[in-house]
């Protein structure tokens, strides 16, 4: 695009996560022993939670046999209605929680085996980073920049946002492959230590401001 300036690194706008402060929210048992499937309930211009709900219906047998519970947060009204219908249709437990403090969402991530984020456009989903820090296995639509943070098939599974069968296939693997989710939890935690440390990110941001302040001002360009 003809950029003449300096290209700076991309940093997460959340400012990082203090893993020591998050530790109490992370359940003691391995990810493979957790029984919650956590779904972000956005259904709007970009969110596609309804497709994820259909995928959960397609996975009803595994959910029933293995005793999983689906928990949905930040749900739009239509998602709440669809969740009630899906629970009745598939005979699976689906709980929609009201809008809750961040601490409650973090606790759910720390208790979830799988986190599902589904949208047609996103940057790095903050919820995916929360899952990364707290041991939930991310099943994330491939429309985010998660490929810069996760390895598809190893530390997460990427899906097509408007294809319930793609999401269901990923869910079936995430809900049955204990070795996958346990290994991913450890690998993702290490990435979080390396890339989400608040002090390290703060130092990078300060350095960028200092670089910017030290650059000589360019004279105003004449108008066209």
Secondary structure, 3 states (H helix, E strand, C coil): CCCCCCCCCCCCCCCCCCHHHHHHHCCCCCHHHCCEEEEECCECCCEEHHHHHHHHHHCHHHHHHHCCEEEEECCCHHHHHHHHHHHHHHCCCEEECCCCCHHHHHHHHHHEEEEEECECCCCCCHHHHHHHHHCCEEEEECCCCHHHCCCECCCEEEECCCCHHHHHHHHHHHHHCHHHHHHHHHHHHHHHHHHCCHHHHHHHHHHHHHHHHHCCCCCCCCCC
